[in-house]
Amino acid sequence: MSTNDMVVRSGAEYIHPAGYLPQDAEYASRLKPEAVVGNVDGYGSVESGSAMREPVRGMEALLSDAPLEIRSQFKKIPLLNSEGGSDYENYVSAQVIKPSYISPMGYTDEPYDYVESIAASTTVYFSARKGDSGWSGSGVIVDPRDLPINADNYPPGTLFVLTCQHVEGDGAELYVTMPDGKEIEAEVVMSPHGTPLTDKIDDVALVAIHPDNPQSYPMARLGQSDVVDMGDEVLVSGHPLGLPQQVMTWGRITQPEADTGYVAPGLQTDAAINPGNSGGPMFNMNGEVVGLNTYGFMRAENTAFAQPINILLDDLIAVATFGKKVRGHTGVHLKPFPLRDRKDVGFVWQNGYDDATGALVGDVDILTMFLTGIRKGDVVTSMDVMQGDKLIESYDVNYSNRYQDGLMKRKIYNQKAGMHVVYHVYRPKEGGGFEAEKLIKVPVIELPQDVYDAEGMKIFQRFMGGMK
C-alpha cells in the first residue's frame, strides 16, 4: 500500500504534482463545488508518469459518494469495490481547504499544453487613453460565476475581464484586443452602489466587453492563491511592451508572500513579467488564475510579482457589497528603524531596552498629533489593537527594511473604524537617550477618500515611471 499526496478539485479532474488523470466528465455534475485536499491510500502509486493513471478508482469512489457533504474538517471516503459498492477498508482521506466554483478540466496527456491553451484563449490586450496620455496592458477573460456580480443583470453575451486598476486608468478610454485579433470597446463594471468595481490600493479592476460572438471565447476560472507555495510552477501571459502577439513564460513561485512595499504581499516568480504584462494572468498547473501580473523592479532579473487573486477577489466583493473597500486609518505613518540607526541613537538592548526593535514615526496627521500627542521621531516598539477595553491582538513592530512599508500599512488598514490602536512609544530626549515608555491610544477612523486617492496615484505614477 502507498500513500500519495494529491489534490481533488472537481468531478472531472484528479490532480497530482506528477500530472493529470483522465476522468469521465459526467461525474462533474454530481460533485458539489468544494475544494478538497487529501491522501489516497492504496490502488497504486502516482510517483512517476508511468503510474499516474493507476488510482482512478479512488476518484470514482470519491464521486460515488457525491454530493460531498463535509460535516467536519476531515472525511474518509471509501473506494468502490468490484460490485460497485463501498470498500471501507480502502478510502480517500479528504480535507476541505476552501469552497470555490470549479469547472471540469477534461482530459489531457500534457498539463503544460492544457494550461498554455487556456492562457492563449483567455488573455487579452488593453490599450487605454486619457487626455494626451496613452498606455497598454493585459487582462484575462474570467467566468462570472467566480465574480461578485450577477451576470443576468448585464446584456446577453457580456464578457468580464480582470486587469490592474493602473491599466484601467481611473476612467480612461479602454479598448480590448481579443485573442483572435478583434478589437472591442470596454467599460468598467459598476457596483450596485454606482461605484466602479475597482480598487486602487491593491490594483484591480473589472471590465465588461460585448463581443459579437461571445460564445467563441473561453473563460478562465479563478484558483486559490492562498495555497500557492514556494516552488510551484506557474505560467504568466500578457502583451509585454505593447507587442501585438501574446507572450507566455513558465516559471516558479520563488516567494508566495513577498513584502515589496505594496500593501498586498506579492506572488514572487522568476517568470518574465515586463511592462505591458500588467493585468495579465498568472496560472497554476490546474489552468486557474492565481494572480494578476503587476510589477517588477528596474535592473532586477528573474524577479517579478503578481497580486494574489484571493486578495483581489476580496476587494471586489467589498466594493460590490459596500461600494468600496473599507480600510482603517490612524494618521500615524511609520518608517524603518534598522539596527544601524538604533545603534546611532543608543536604542539597543545593552542600554536597557528589552524590545530593541521598532519603527520611527515618520509623519503624523495634524489632527492625530493634536488629539493624541504622538509625534514625529517617536519610536514605536509594539501596537495593541483594542475594541473598547478588550485587547483584540498585539503586534511586535520590527520595521527594518523599506520594503516592509506595505506590511505596516496592512496592519492598520485591516482594522475597523471605532477601534483603537495603542502605540508603545519611546520619545527621544533633547540631550540624548529616551524617556520612559508611553502608551498612546489613537482612534481608528475610516481611510479618508483623499488619502485613498493619493495612495492610488502613487501606485499609478510608480508604474508609469518605470515599474511594470
C-alpha positions in Angstrom: 0.0 0.0 0.0 1.2 3.5 -0.7 0.0 6.9 0.4 0.4 9.8 -2.1 -0.4 13.4 -1.7 -2.8 14.8 -4.3 -5.4 17.4 -4.8 -9.0 16.8 -5.8 -10.6 19.9 -7.3 -13.7 18.7 -9.3 -15.5 15.8 -10.7 -13.6 15.8 -13.9 -10.1 16.1 -12.6 -7.8 14.3 -10.3 -4.6 16.2 -9.8 -1.1 15.3 -8.6 2.2 17.1 -8.9 3.3 14.4 -11.3 0.4 15.0 -13.8 -3.2 14.6 -14.6 -5.5 11.6 -14.8 -8.3 11.1 -17.3 -11.8 11.2 -15.9 -15.3 10.8 -17.1 -16.8 14.4 -17.2 -20.3 13.1 -16.3 -19.2 13.0 -12.7 -18.7 16.7 -12.6 -22.4 17.4 -12.1 -22.5 15.0 -9.1 -19.9 16.9 -7.1 -20.6 20.0 -5.0 -18.2 22.9 -5.5 -16.0 22.2 -2.6 -12.2 22.2 -3.0 -10.5 19.4 -1.0 -7.0 18.2 -0.4 -6.1 14.8 0.9 -4.3 11.5 0.5 -5.2 8.3 -1.4 -4.5 5.1 0.4 -3.9 2.1 -1.9 -4.6 1.3 -5.5 -1.2 2.1 -7.0 1.3 4.9 -7.0 1.4 8.3 -8.7 5.0 8.9 -8.1 6.0 8.6 -11.7 4.5 9.4 -15.1 4.1 5.7 -16.0 2.0 5.0 -13.0 -0.1 8.2 -12.9 -3.3 6.6 -14.2 -3.5 3.8 -11.6 -5.5 5.4 -8.8 -8.5 6.3 -11.0 -10.7 4.0 -8.8 -10.1 6.5 -5.9 -11.7 9.3 -7.9 -14.7 7.1 -8.9 -15.2 6.3 -5.2 -15.0 9.9 -4.2 -17.7 10.7 -6.7 -19.8 7.7 -5.9 -20.5 9.3 -2.5 -21.3 12.7 -4.1 -22.7 15.1 -3.2 -19.9 15.7 -0.8 -21.3 17.0 2.5 -18.3 17.7 4.6 -19.5 17.7 8.2 -16.1 18.1 9.7 -12.6 19.2 8.7 -11.6 15.6 7.7 -13.7 12.9 6.0 -12.9 9.4 4.9 -14.5 8.4 1.7 -14.5 4.7 0.8 -13.4 3.4 -2.6 -15.6 1.3 -4.8 -15.4 -2.5 -4.7 -15.8 -4.8 -7.6 -19.6 -4.9 -7.2 -19.8 -1.1 -7.3 -20.4 -0.8 -3.5 -18.2 0.9 -0.9 -15.0 -0.7 0.2 -14.5 0.6 3.7 -11.0 -0.9 4.0 -9.6 1.4 1.4 -10.6 5.1 1.3 -9.7 8.6 0.3 -8.9 10.9 3.3 -10.1 14.4 2.3 -9.8 17.9 3.9 -11.8 20.9 2.8 -9.5 23.9 2.1 -11.9 26.5 0.7 -15.2 26.5 -1.1 -14.9 27.5 -4.7 -16.6 27.1 -8.1 -14.7 24.8 -10.3 -15.5 23.6 -13.8 -14.3 20.3 -15.3 -10.8 20.4 -16.8 -11.3 17.5 -19.2 -8.5 15.1 -20.1 -5.0 16.0 -21.3 -1.9 13.9 -21.5 0.2 17.0 -21.2 -0.7 19.5 -18.5 1.6 22.2 -19.9 -0.2 22.2 -23.2 -3.5 22.4 -21.4 -2.5 25.5 -19.3 -1.0 27.1 -22.4 -4.2 26.6 -24.3 -6.2 28.3 -21.6 -3.8 31.2 -21.5 -3.8 31.6 -25.3 -7.6 31.7 -25.4 -8.3 34.0 -22.4 -5.5 36.6 -22.3 -6.3 39.9 -23.9 -4.5 43.1 -24.8 -5.6 46.5 -23.4 -4.9 49.9 -24.9 -6.0 53.0 -22.9 -6.1 56.7 -23.4 -6.8 59.6 -21.1 -6.3 63.1 -22.4 -3.0 63.2 -24.2 -1.6 60.1 -22.4 -1.8 56.6 -23.6 -0.6 53.2 -22.4 -1.2 49.5 -22.8 -1.6 46.4 -20.6 -3.1 43.0 -20.4 -6.1 41.2 -18.9 -7.9 37.9 -18.7 -11.5 36.8 -19.5 -12.9 35.2 -16.4 -16.0 33.2 -15.6 -18.7 35.4 -14.0 -19.5 32.6 -11.5 -16.2 33.4 -9.8 -17.0 37.1 -9.5 -19.2 39.1 -7.1 -21.7 40.0 -9.8 -25.0 38.8 -11.2 -24.3 38.2 -14.9 -28.1 38.2 -15.6 -28.1 42.0 -14.9 -25.9 42.6 -18.0 -26.8 42.3 -21.7 -26.7 38.7 -23.0 -23.2 37.9 -24.3 -21.3 40.2 -21.9 -17.9 39.0 -21.1 -15.9 40.1 -18.0 -12.2 40.9 -17.9 -9.9 41.2 -14.9 -7.0 43.6 -15.1 -5.0 46.0 -12.9 -6.5 49.3 -11.9 -3.5 51.1 -13.2 -4.2 49.6 -16.6 -7.9 50.7 -16.4 -6.6 54.2 -15.5 -9.4 55.5 -13.4 -11.9 56.2 -16.2 -9.7 56.1 -19.2 -10.9 55.2 -22.7 -10.4 51.4 -22.9 -10.1 49.1 -25.8 -9.6 45.3 -25.7 -8.0 43.2 -28.4 -9.3 39.7 -28.2 -7.2 36.5 -28.7 -8.5 36.3 -32.3 -7.4 39.9 -33.0 -10.8 41.6 -32.9 -10.8 45.0 -31.1 -13.7 45.9 -28.8 -14.5 48.9 -26.7 -14.6 48.2 -22.9 -16.2 49.7 -19.9 -15.6 49.4 -16.2 -18.2 47.3 -14.3 -20.1 49.3 -11.8 -21.2 48.1 -8.3 -24.8 48.2 -7.2 -23.8 51.4 -5.3 -22.8 53.1 -8.5 -19.1 52.9 -7.8 -16.6 51.4 -10.2 -15.7 47.8 -9.4 -12.0 48.7 -8.8 -9.5 49.1 -6.0 -6.6 51.5 -6.4 -4.5 50.3 -3.4 -4.5 46.6 -4.3 -4.6 47.5 -8.0 -7.6 45.6 -9.5 -10.4 46.4 -11.9 -13.2 44.5 -13.5 -14.1 45.5 -17.1 -17.0 44.4 -19.3 -16.9 43.9 -23.1 -19.7 43.0 -25.6 -18.3 40.9 -28.5 -20.4 39.9 -31.4 -19.7 36.2 -30.9 -19.2 35.8 -27.1 -19.6 32.0 -27.2 -16.4 31.6 -29.2 -14.3 32.9 -26.3 -13.4 30.6 -23.4 -13.4 31.9 -19.8 -10.7 31.2 -17.2 -11.6 30.1 -13.7 -10.1 31.6 -10.5 -7.9 29.5 -8.3 -6.8 29.8 -4.7 -3.7 32.0 -4.3 -3.5 31.2 -0.5 -2.5 27.6 -1.2 0.3 28.6 -3.7 3.7 27.5 -2.3 7.3 28.2 -3.0 8.5 26.1 -6.0 5.0 25.8 -7.6 5.1 26.0 -11.3 3.2 28.9 -12.9 2.6 30.4 -16.3 2.3 34.1 -16.9 0.9 35.6 -20.1 0.3 39.0 -21.5 1.5 41.6 -24.0 4.8 43.0 -22.9 5.9 46.4 -24.2 2.6 46.6 -26.1 3.5 43.9 -28.5 0.6 42.6 -30.5 1.4 38.9 -30.1 0.7 37.3 -26.7 3.8 36.1 -24.8 3.8 33.2 -22.3 6.6 32.4 -19.8 6.8 29.4 -17.5 8.5 29.9 -14.1 8.2 29.0 -10.4 7.0 30.8 -7.3 10.1 32.0 -5.6 8.3 33.6 -2.6 4.5 33.3 -2.1 4.2 36.3 0.3 6.8 38.8 -0.8 6.8 42.1 1.0 7.8 44.7 -1.6 6.3 48.0 -0.3 3.0 47.1 -1.9 0.1 46.7 0.6 -0.7 43.2 -0.6 2.1 40.6 -0.3 3.1 39.6 -3.8 3.4 36.3 -5.5 7.1 36.5 -6.5 8.2 34.5 -9.5 11.2 34.0 -11.8 8.9 34.1 -14.8 9.3 37.1 -17.0 6.9 40.0 -16.3 7.7 43.1 -18.3 6.0 46.5 -18.8 2.7 45.7 -20.6 2.2 42.4 -18.8 0.3 44.3 -16.1 -3.2 42.8 -15.6 -2.3 39.6 -17.4 -3.0 36.3 -15.6 -0.7 34.1 -13.6 -2.0 30.5 -14.0 -1.3 27.5 -11.8 -0.9 24.0 -13.1 -4.7 23.5 -12.9 -5.2 26.2 -15.5 -6.7 28.5 -12.9 -5.8 32.2 -12.4 -4.0 32.6 -9.0 -2.7 36.2 -9.6 -2.6 39.2 -11.9 0.8 40.2 -13.2 1.5 43.6 -11.7 5.1 44.8 -11.3 8.8 44.2 -11.2 11.8 46.3 -10.4 14.2 48.2 -12.7 17.5 46.3 -13.1 16.1 43.2 -11.3 16.4 39.9 -13.1 14.2 36.8 -12.6 12.2 38.8 -10.0 8.6 39.9 -10.7 5.4 39.9 -8.9 1.7 39.2 -9.2 -1.1 40.3 -7.0 -2.8 37.3 -5.2 -6.2 36.6 -6.7 -7.8 35.9 -3.3 -7.0 39.4 -2.1 -8.2 41.0 -5.3 -11.4 39.0 -5.2 -12.0 40.0 -1.6 -11.6 43.7 -2.7 -14.2 43.3 -5.5 -16.6 41.6 -3.0 -16.2 44.5 -0.6 -16.8 47.1 -3.4 -19.8 45.1 -4.6 -21.2 44.9 -1.1 -20.4 48.3 0.4 -19.5 50.5 -2.6 -15.8 50.5 -1.6 -13.1 48.6 0.2 -13.3 49.9 3.8 -9.9 50.3 5.4 -8.7 51.7 8.8 -6.5 54.8 9.3 -4.8 56.2 12.4 -2.8 59.1 10.8 0.4 57.7 12.2 2.9 57.0 9.4 5.9 54.8 10.2 9.3 54.5 8.6 12.2 51.9 9.1 14.4 51.8 12.2 17.1 49.3 11.4 19.9 48.2 13.8 22.4 50.7 12.4 20.1 53.6 13.2 19.2 52.1 16.6 22.9 51.9 17.4 23.5 55.5 16.4 20.9 56.7 18.9 21.6 54.2 21.6 18.3 52.3 21.3 19.8 48.8 21.9 19.2 46.2 24.5 22.6 46.8 26.2 21.2 50.2 27.2 18.2 48.7 28.9 15.6 48.5 26.1 14.2 45.0 26.2 12.2 45.5 23.0 15.1 46.9 20.9 13.4 46.7 17.5 10.7 49.1 16.3 9.9 51.8 13.8 10.2 55.5 13.7 7.2 57.8 13.4 8.0 59.5 10.1 4.9 61.7 10.0 1.6 62.3 11.8 -1.6 63.8 10.6 -2.1 67.2 12.3 -5.4 66.2 13.9 -4.0 62.9 15.2 -1.0 64.7 16.7 -3.2 67.3 18.3 -5.6 64.8 19.8 -3.2 62.1 21.0 0.2 63.7 21.4 2.1 61.2 19.3 5.0 63.0 17.5 7.3 62.6 14.5 10.5 61.0 15.7 8.9 58.8 18.4 10.0 55.2 18.4 7.1 52.6 18.2 8.0 49.1 19.5 4.6 47.5 19.5 0.9 48.1 18.8 -2.1 46.8 20.6 -5.5 46.7 18.8 -8.4 47.4 21.1 -12.1 47.1 20.9 -13.2 49.2 23.8 -11.3 47.7 26.7 -10.8 44.4 25.0 -7.4 43.5 23.5 -8.0 42.1 20.0 -4.4 41.5 19.0 -0.9 42.8 19.5 1.9 43.4 17.0 5.6 43.5 17.7 7.0 46.2 15.5 10.2 45.3 13.7 10.4 47.6 10.7 13.9 47.5 9.5 13.6 47.3 5.7 11.9 49.9 3.5 10.1 47.2 1.6 8.1 46.4 4.8 6.1 49.6 4.3 3.1 47.7 2.9 3.2 45.3 5.8 3.0 48.2 8.3 0.1 49.8 6.4 -1.7 46.5 6.1 -1.8 46.1 9.9 -3.7 49.4 10.2 -5.8 49.0 7.0 -7.2 45.7 8.4 -8.7 47.5 11.5 -12.2 48.8 11.7 -13.3 52.4 12.4 -14.3 52.7 16.0 -11.4 50.6 17.3 -8.2 52.0 18.8 -4.5 51.2 18.3 -2.3 51.7 21.4 1.2 52.6 20.3 4.0 51.7 22.7 6.3 54.7 22.3 9.7 55.8 23.5 10.3 59.5 23.0 13.9 60.9 22.4 15.3 63.3 25.0 16.9 66.5 23.8 20.2 65.6 25.4 20.2 62.0 24.2 18.6 58.8 25.4 14.8 58.2 25.6 12.0 58.9 28.0 10.2 56.0 29.7 7.7 54.1 27.6 4.4 55.8 26.9 1.2 54.1 25.8 -0.6 56.4 23.3 -4.1 55.5 22.3 -5.0 56.5 18.8 -8.6 56.1 17.4 -9.1 54.2 14.1 -11.1 56.0 11.5 -12.1 55.0 8.0 -9.4 55.7 5.5 -10.2 59.2 4.1 -11.0 59.3 0.4 -8.2 61.8 -0.3 -5.7 59.5 1.3 -7.0 56.6 -0.7 -6.8 58.6 -3.9 -3.3 59.8 -3.1 -2.1 56.2 -2.4 -3.7 55.2 -5.7 -1.9 58.0 -7.6 1.4 56.9 -6.1 0.9 53.4 -7.5 -0.2 54.7 -10.9 2.8 57.1 -11.1 5.2 54.3 -9.9 4.1 52.1 -12.8 4.1 54.9 -15.4 7.6 55.9 -14.2 9.4 52.6 -14.8 7.9 49.8 -12.8 5.8 47.3 -14.7 
